[in-house]
Amino acid sequence: MESENFADDLSTALVAVQRLIRRRLRIGVGAPRLRGAEVELLRLVAGRPGIGVSDAARELYLAGNSVSTLVNQLARDGYLVRETDPADRRAARLMPTEAAEARLRDWRERRTALVRRQVARLDDEDRKALEAALPALRKLAENLHEEAEET
C-alpha cells in the first residue's frame, strides 16, 4: 500500500535532485547563465530543428509571446537563428547555432559526469534500486506529459 506521503516525498526528492544538479552545473560556467525556460527551448530546438514558435510554445506549455521573448533573447545571445518558413512567409523556423549545440553538449557531458560520480558513491543496493526505478520514472514523465496535453 502506498504511504500517505509517498507522492509528496517523491516529488520533493525529484525537485531536490534536479535543483542540486542545476546548481552544481552552474559552477565553473564562463558563459552567462541561462534560465530554465531558455535551456528547455534550446533543447527543444536542437532536438527538432526548424520547429516554429507556436509549436515550441505548445510543446513547452508556454504562451506564444513568452516563447517569442525567449527566442529574441537567445537569438541576441547567438544561440538561435530565425529562418523564414518557406511554406508560410509570416512564420519563423527556429534553428540552433553551433554555439547552442556546443553549450548543450557541454552541459549534457557535465551533467552525466556529475550524476555518474554521485551514483558511484551509493552502495550496490541503492544503485540497483535507482536503475530498477527508471522505467517507472519514465512512465510517470510520460503520464504527466499526456495529462498536460489533455488540458
Buried (B, 14 or more C-beta within 10 A) or exposed (E): EEEEEEEEEBEEEEEEEEEEBBEBBEEEEEEEEBEEBBBBBBBBBBEBBEBBBEBBBBBBEBEEEEBBEBBEBBBEBEBBBBEEEEEEEEBBBBBBBEEBBEBBEEBEEBBEEBBEEEEEEEEEEEEEEEEEEEEEEEEEEEEEEEEEEEE
